[in-house]
Amino acid sequence: MAQSQAEVQFQQLGVALPEPGVYKLEASHTSIGFVARHMLSKARGNFAEFEGTITVPENVAETSVDVTIQAASISTGNEMRDGHLNSADFFTVEEHPTITFVGKGVRQVDGAEFEMDGDLTIKGITKPVTLRGEYLGFGPGMQGEQRLFASAKTTVNREDWDLTWNVAVETGGLLVGKKVEIVLDVEAVKES
């Protein structure tokens, strides 16, 4: 079977490609975080509860991802802000308890960098996004299990998902920025 262009390019970098199979995100070694403008600084947070899989077929360029995040597991280090984010002003977690990402296809961009297009669903609204990431490698874990490592990020306009709450501040401008950077660090274990 002929190798895809992505497979050839990754191999030329000396990066081991993952074996075909289904890889489950390991929550203790994976983080799903975000950075958003808050007044004149930046607020950071993450989601503590999620599950997902990365499916790697024979042709690695056809790799797919399916992730479900529990919206109420958001943590910014500020309990009052977390409660506000869970409210109807933002995620409306009682009506929309999950956030999902479904991606398919990997394009090698430069070196070990890749792009993956997918659909991000928040509050029942689905919009296309492109993750840009770095494939960090593949290899055995401490118990001999096979692991896949990657990082990725994207920047979205939160208002595209009806996350429009805001207030003006005395210094000028708005309390919360429209742009949100989503940052992923992934470690996934091959299912037997």
ROSE-5401 format. One line per field, with one value per residue: residue number from 0; x, y, z of N, C-alpha, C in turn. Coordinates in Angstrom, 1 decimal, padded with zeros to 4 digits. Layout:
BEGIN
resi = NUM  ...
n.u = X  ...
n.v = Y  ...
n.w = Z  ...
ca.u = X  ...
ca.v = Y  ...
ca.w = Z  ...
c.u = X  ...
c.v = Y  ...
c.w = Z  ...
//
This chain:
BEGIN
resi = 0  1  2  3  4  5  6  7  8  9  10  11  12  13  14  15  16  17  18  19  20  21  22  23  24  25  26  27  28  29  30  31  32  33  34  35  36  37  38  39  40  41  42  43  44  45  46  47  48  49  50  51  52  53  54  55  56  57  58  59  60  61  62  63  64  65  66  67  68  69  70  71  72  73  74  75  76  77  78  79  80  81  82  83  84  85  86  87  88  89  90  91  92  93  94  95  96  97  98  99  100  101  102  103  104  105  106  107  108  109  110  111  112  113  114  115  116  117  118  119  120  121  122  123  124  125  126  127  128  129  130  131  132  133  134  135  136  137  138  139  140  141  142  143  144  145  146  147  148  149  150  151  152  153  154  155  156  157  158  159  160  161  162  163  164  165  166  167  168  169  170  171  172  173  174  175  176  177  178  179  180  181  182  183  184  185  186  187  188  189  190  191
n.u = 000.8  000.6  002.2  000.9  001.4  001.7  002.5  005.0  006.4  006.4  007.9  010.3  011.1  012.0  010.1  008.2  005.4  002.0  000.7  -001.9  -005.2  -007.4  -007.2  -007.5  -008.2  -006.1  -007.1  -005.6  -003.2  -003.8  -004.7  -007.3  -007.6  -008.0  -007.6  -008.6  -009.3  -009.6  -010.7  -007.9  -006.1  -005.4  -007.4  -007.2  -008.1  -009.5  -011.0  -012.0  -013.3  -013.7  -013.9  -012.6  -011.6  -009.0  -008.8  -006.8  -006.3  -005.1  -004.1  -002.6  -003.3  -006.0  -006.9  -009.1  -010.9  -012.8  -014.3  -015.8  -016.7  -017.4  -019.3  -019.8  -017.5  -015.7  -012.9  -011.5  -010.0  -011.4  -014.1  -016.6  -016.5  -016.5  -019.0  -020.6  -019.8  -021.0  -023.6  -026.7  -025.8  -023.5  -022.5  -024.8  -025.3  -027.2  -029.1  -027.4  -025.2  -022.8  -019.9  -018.7  -016.2  -015.6  -013.4  -011.8  -009.3  -005.9  -003.5  -000.3  001.8  004.2  007.2  006.8  004.4  000.8  -002.5  -005.9  -009.2  -012.5  -015.6  -016.9  -019.1  -021.0  -023.4  -025.4  -024.9  -023.2  -020.1  -017.5  -014.0  -010.5  -007.9  -004.5  -001.6  001.1  002.6  003.8  004.9  005.1  005.0  006.0  004.5  005.0  004.1  004.3  002.3  000.9  001.4  000.2  001.2  000.5  000.0  -002.1  -003.9  -006.3  -008.0  -011.0  -014.0  -016.0  -018.6  -019.7  -020.9  -023.0  -022.2  -022.4  -022.4  -021.5  -020.0  -019.5  -016.4  -015.0  -012.5  -012.6  -013.6  -014.5  -015.5  -015.0  -013.1  -013.7  -012.3  -011.1  -008.6  -008.1  -006.4  -004.7  -003.2  -002.2  -002.3  -002.7  -003.9  -003.5  -006.2  -006.8
n.v = -001.2  002.2  005.0  007.9  011.4  012.9  010.8  010.1  012.6  013.0  010.7  011.3  013.3  011.8  011.1  008.9  007.3  006.9  003.6  002.1  002.3  002.8  005.5  006.4  009.4  010.3  011.4  012.3  013.1  014.9  018.1  020.5  023.6  027.2  030.7  033.9  037.4  039.5  042.4  044.4  042.4  038.8  036.0  032.7  029.2  025.9  022.7  020.2  017.7  015.4  013.3  011.3  010.2  009.3  008.3  006.4  005.5  003.2  004.9  007.6  010.3  010.4  010.5  010.7  012.6  012.6  014.3  014.9  017.3  018.1  020.8  022.1  021.5  023.5  025.5  028.3  029.2  030.9  030.9  032.3  033.4  031.1  030.0  032.0  031.6  029.2  029.8  031.1  033.4  032.6  029.5  028.1  025.6  023.8  023.4  022.8  020.7  019.6  020.1  019.7  018.3  017.3  016.0  015.5  014.2  015.0  017.4  017.9  020.6  022.1  020.7  018.9  020.0  020.3  020.5  020.3  020.0  020.6  020.2  022.3  022.2  024.2  025.1  023.9  024.9  024.5  025.0  025.4  024.8  025.1  023.3  023.9  022.3  020.4  017.4  015.2  012.7  009.1  006.2  003.7  003.5  003.6  001.1  -000.4  000.1  001.6  004.9  008.1  011.4  014.9  018.4  021.2  024.1  026.7  029.7  031.3  033.1  033.9  034.8  033.6  031.4  032.2  033.2  035.9  037.7  040.7  043.6  047.2  048.8  051.1  052.0  052.0  050.2  046.7  044.2  041.5  039.9  039.2  037.2  033.9  031.8  028.4  025.8  022.8  020.0  016.8  013.4  010.2  006.9  003.7  001.7  -001.7
n.w = 000.0  -000.9  000.7  002.3  001.6  003.9  005.7  004.6  004.9  007.7  008.5  007.4  009.1  011.2  013.1  014.9  013.5  014.7  015.5  013.6  015.0  017.8  020.0  023.4  025.1  027.8  030.7  033.0  031.9  029.9  028.8  028.4  027.7  027.9  026.9  027.6  027.0  029.7  031.0  031.1  031.1  030.9  031.2  032.3  031.9  032.3  031.4  033.4  033.2  030.7  027.8  025.2  021.8  019.6  016.4  014.4  011.2  008.6  006.7  007.8  007.4  007.4  009.9  012.7  015.2  018.2  020.7  023.9  026.2  029.5  030.2  032.7  034.2  034.1  035.0  036.4  038.4  039.9  041.8  041.7  039.1  037.6  038.2  037.0  034.3  033.9  033.8  032.3  031.0  029.7  029.1  029.7  031.2  032.2  030.2  028.1  028.5  027.5  025.5  022.3  020.0  016.8  014.6  011.4  009.4  008.7  008.0  007.0  007.8  008.4  009.0  011.9  012.4  012.1  010.6  011.5  010.5  011.8  013.6  016.0  018.8  020.7  023.1  021.6  019.1  016.1  014.6  012.1  012.8  012.8  013.9  014.8  015.2  016.8  016.2  018.5  018.8  019.2  021.2  023.6  026.9  030.5  031.3  029.0  027.3  024.3  023.3  022.2  021.4  021.3  020.6  020.3  019.0  018.7  017.6  018.5  017.8  020.4  020.2  018.0  018.9  020.4  022.8  024.2  026.3  028.0  029.4  029.6  030.6  033.0  032.2  029.5  026.6  026.7  029.2  028.8  026.3  022.8  021.4  021.9  022.8  022.3  023.9  023.6  025.1  024.5  025.5  024.6  024.9  023.4  022.8  023.7
ca.u = 000.0  001.4  002.1  000.4  002.4  001.9  003.3  006.4  007.0  006.6  009.0  011.5  011.5  012.4  009.1  007.5  004.0  001.3  000.1  -003.4  -006.0  -008.2  -006.5  -008.3  -007.5  -005.9  -007.4  -004.6  -002.1  -004.3  -005.4  -008.1  -007.6  -008.4  -007.1  -009.5  -009.1  -010.4  -010.3  -006.7  -005.2  -005.9  -007.9  -006.9  -008.9  -009.5  -012.1  -011.5  -014.0  -013.9  -013.5  -012.4  -010.8  -008.3  -008.8  -005.8  -006.4  -003.9  -003.6  -002.7  -003.9  -007.5  -007.1  -010.3  -011.0  -014.1  -014.1  -016.9  -016.3  -018.5  -019.1  -019.8  -016.2  -014.8  -012.2  -010.6  -009.4  -012.3  -015.4  -017.7  -016.4  -016.9  -020.5  -021.1  -019.6  -022.0  -025.0  -027.4  -025.0  -022.5  -022.7  -026.2  -025.0  -028.4  -029.7  -026.3  -024.2  -021.6  -019.2  -018.1  -015.4  -015.4  -012.5  -011.4  -008.2  -004.7  -002.7  001.1  002.0  005.6  007.9  005.8  003.1  -000.3  -003.8  -007.1  -010.5  -013.5  -016.8  -017.0  -020.4  -021.2  -024.8  -026.2  -024.5  -022.0  -019.3  -016.2  -012.8  -009.2  -006.8  -003.2  -000.9  002.3  002.6  005.0  005.4  004.4  005.9  005.5  004.4  005.7  003.6  004.4  001.1  001.3  000.8  000.3  001.4  000.3  -000.5  -002.8  -004.6  -007.1  -008.6  -012.3  -014.8  -017.0  -019.9  -020.2  -021.6  -024.0  -021.6  -022.3  -022.5  -020.4  -020.3  -018.4  -015.7  -014.7  -011.2  -012.9  -013.7  -015.4  -014.9  -014.5  -012.7  -014.4  -011.5  -010.7  -007.6  -008.3  -005.1  -004.8  -002.1  -002.9  -001.7  -003.8  -003.4  -004.1  -007.1  -006.4
ca.v = 000.0  003.4  005.9  009.2  012.4  013.2  009.8  010.2  013.7  012.7  009.8  012.0  014.0  010.9  011.0  007.6  007.5  006.0  002.4  002.2  001.9  003.8  005.9  007.1  010.5  010.0  012.7  012.8  013.7  015.7  019.3  021.3  024.9  028.4  032.0  035.0  038.7  040.0  043.8  044.6  041.2  037.6  035.0  031.3  028.2  024.6  021.8  019.0  016.5  015.2  012.0  011.4  009.2  009.6  007.1  006.4  004.4  002.9  006.2  008.6  011.6  010.3  010.4  011.5  012.9  012.8  014.7  015.5  018.0  018.5  022.2  022.5  021.2  024.6  026.0  029.5  029.6  031.9  030.2  033.2  033.5  029.8  030.0  032.9  031.0  028.1  030.4  031.5  034.4  032.0  028.1  027.6  024.2  023.0  023.0  022.4  020.2  019.2  020.8  018.6  018.6  016.2  016.4  014.4  014.5  015.7  018.0  018.3  022.0  022.4  019.8  018.0  020.7  019.8  021.1  019.4  020.7  019.9  020.9  022.6  022.5  024.8  025.5  023.4  025.6  023.9  025.9  024.8  025.4  024.4  023.2  023.9  021.6  019.7  015.9  015.1  011.4  007.9  005.3  003.0  004.2  002.9  -000.3  -000.9  000.5  002.5  006.3  009.1  012.7  016.0  019.6  021.9  025.3  027.5  030.9  031.4  034.3  033.3  035.3  032.7  030.3  032.9  033.6  037.3  038.6  041.6  044.9  048.2  049.1  052.5  052.3  051.9  048.8  045.7  043.4  040.2  039.9  038.3  036.1  033.0  030.8  027.1  025.2  021.4  019.1  015.5  012.1  009.2  005.5  002.8  000.7  -003.1
ca.w = 000.0  -001.0  001.8  002.0  001.6  005.3  006.3  004.1  005.5  009.1  008.6  007.0  010.3  012.2  014.1  014.7  013.4  015.6  014.9  013.4  016.1  018.6  021.2  024.3  025.8  029.2  031.4  033.9  031.1  028.8  029.3  027.5  028.3  027.1  027.3  027.1  027.5  030.8  031.1  030.4  031.3  030.3  032.2  031.8  032.5  031.7  031.7  034.2  032.8  029.3  027.2  023.7  021.1  018.3  015.6  013.4  010.2  007.9  006.1  009.0  007.0  007.6  011.4  013.2  016.7  018.8  022.1  024.6  027.4  030.4  030.3  034.1  034.8  033.8  036.2  036.1  039.6  040.6  041.9  041.3  037.6  037.1  038.3  035.9  033.0  033.8  033.8  031.0  030.3  028.9  028.6  030.0  031.3  032.5  028.9  027.2  029.5  026.9  024.4  021.5  018.9  015.9  013.5  010.5  008.4  009.2  006.9  007.5  007.4  008.3  010.0  012.7  012.6  011.3  010.8  011.4  010.4  012.6  014.0  017.5  019.1  022.1  023.3  020.5  017.8  015.5  013.7  011.7  013.3  012.3  014.9  014.3  016.2  016.6  016.5  019.3  018.7  019.5  021.8  024.8  028.2  031.6  031.4  027.7  026.4  023.2  023.5  021.1  022.0  020.4  021.1  019.3  019.5  017.7  018.2  018.0  018.3  021.3  019.9  017.0  019.7  021.2  024.1  023.9  027.4  028.2  030.0  029.4  031.8  033.1  031.5  028.1  026.1  027.3  030.3  028.2  024.9  021.9  020.9  022.9  022.3  022.9  023.9  023.9  025.2  024.5  025.6  024.4  025.1  022.5  023.4  023.2
c.u = 000.9  001.2  001.6  001.6  002.7  002.8  004.8  007.1  007.3  007.8  010.3  012.0  012.1  011.4  008.3  006.0  003.2  000.8  -001.4  -004.1  -006.8  -007.4  -007.4  -007.6  -007.3  -006.0  -006.3  -003.3  -002.5  -004.9  -006.1  -008.3  -008.0  -007.8  -008.1  -009.1  -010.1  -009.9  -009.0  -005.7  -005.9  -006.3  -007.7  -007.8  -008.8  -010.8  -011.5  -012.1  -014.2  -013.5  -013.4  -011.5  -010.2  -008.3  -007.8  -005.9  -005.1  -003.2  -003.8  -003.3  -005.4  -007.8  -008.3  -010.2  -012.4  -014.0  -015.4  -016.4  -017.6  -018.3  -019.0  -018.5  -015.2  -014.2  -011.3  -009.9  -010.2  -013.7  -016.6  -017.7  -016.9  -018.4  -021.1  -021.0  -020.6  -023.4  -025.5  -026.6  -024.0  -022.9  -024.0  -026.1  -026.2  -029.1  -028.6  -025.1  -022.9  -021.1  -018.5  -017.2  -015.3  -014.6  -012.1  -010.3  -007.1  -003.9  -001.3  001.3  003.4  006.3  006.8  004.5  002.1  -001.5  -004.9  -008.4  -011.6  -014.7  -016.8  -018.5  -020.5  -022.7  -025.6  -025.9  -023.2  -021.4  -018.0  -015.0  -011.6  -008.3  -005.5  -002.3  000.5  002.2  003.9  005.6  004.5  005.4  005.3  005.5  005.1  005.3  003.7  003.3  001.6  000.6  001.1  000.3  001.2  -000.1  -001.2  -003.5  -005.4  -007.6  -010.0  -012.9  -016.0  -018.4  -020.5  -021.0  -022.6  -023.5  -021.3  -022.3  -021.3  -020.9  -019.1  -017.7  -015.3  -013.4  -011.4  -012.9  -014.7  -014.7  -014.3  -014.2  -013.6  -013.6  -011.0  -009.8  -007.9  -006.9  -005.2  -003.4  -002.6  -001.9  -002.8  -003.2  -004.2  -004.9  -006.7  -007.5
c.v = 001.3  004.3  007.2  010.2  012.8  012.1  009.9  011.4  013.6  011.7  010.4  012.9  013.1  010.7  009.7  007.9  006.5  004.7  002.7  001.7  003.1  004.2  006.7  008.2  010.1  011.3  013.2  013.4  014.5  017.0  020.0  022.6  026.0  029.6  033.0  036.3  039.0  041.4  044.0  043.5  040.0  036.6  033.6  030.3  026.9  023.8  020.6  017.7  016.4  013.7  012.1  010.3  009.9  008.3  007.2  005.3  004.1  004.1  007.3  009.9  011.6  010.1  011.3  011.6  013.1  013.1  015.3  016.0  018.3  020.0  022.7  022.2  022.4  025.1  027.1  029.9  030.6  031.3  031.0  033.3  032.2  029.6  030.8  032.3  029.8  028.5  030.6  032.6  033.8  030.6  027.5  026.0  023.3  022.6  022.4  021.9  019.8  020.2  019.7  019.1  017.3  016.6  015.2  015.0  015.4  016.2  018.4  019.7  022.3  021.5  018.9  018.8  020.3  020.7  020.0  020.2  019.9  020.8  021.1  023.0  023.0  025.3  025.1  024.0  025.0  024.8  025.2  025.5  024.5  024.5  023.2  023.3  021.1  018.3  015.7  013.7  010.3  006.9  004.6  003.8  003.3  001.5  -001.0  -000.6  001.5  003.8  007.2  010.5  013.8  017.2  020.4  023.2  025.9  028.7  031.1  032.7  033.7  033.7  034.4  031.6  031.0  033.1  035.1  038.2  039.4  042.9  045.9  048.4  050.5  052.9  052.3  050.5  048.0  044.8  042.1  040.3  038.9  037.0  035.2  032.0  029.5  026.4  023.7  020.8  017.7  014.4  011.1  007.8  004.6  001.8  -000.7  -003.8
c.w = 000.0  000.3  001.4  002.1  003.1  006.0  005.9  004.8  007.0  009.3  008.3  008.2  011.4  013.4  013.9  014.6  014.3  014.8  014.6  014.6  016.7  019.8  022.1  025.0  027.2  029.9  032.3  033.2  030.0  029.4  028.1  028.1  027.4  027.7  026.7  027.7  028.6  031.2  030.4  030.6  030.6  031.4  031.5  032.6  031.8  032.1  032.3  033.7  031.3  028.9  025.7  023.2  019.9  017.5  014.4  012.5  009.6  007.3  007.2  008.6  007.2  009.1  011.8  014.7  017.1  020.3  022.6  025.9  028.2  030.7  031.8  034.8  034.6  035.1  035.8  037.3  040.4  040.6  041.4  039.7  037.0  037.1  037.2  034.6  032.8  033.6  032.4  030.3  029.4  028.4  028.8  030.2  031.6  031.2  027.9  028.0  028.8  025.7  023.6  020.4  018.1  014.7  012.7  009.5  009.0  008.0  007.5  006.9  007.3  009.4  010.6  012.9  011.6  011.5  010.7  011.4  011.2  012.9  015.5  017.8  020.6  022.1  022.1  019.1  017.3  014.5  013.3  012.4  012.8  013.5  014.2  015.4  015.9  017.1  017.2  019.3  019.2  020.2  023.0  026.1  029.2  031.7  030.0  026.8  025.4  023.4  022.4  021.8  021.0  021.2  020.0  019.9  018.3  018.4  017.6  018.5  019.1  020.9  018.8  017.6  020.6  022.7  024.0  025.1  027.6  028.9  029.7  030.7  031.8  032.3  030.0  027.6  026.9  028.3  029.7  026.7  024.1  021.5  022.1  022.2  023.1  022.8  024.4  024.1  025.4  024.7  025.5  024.3  024.1  023.2  022.8  022.5
//
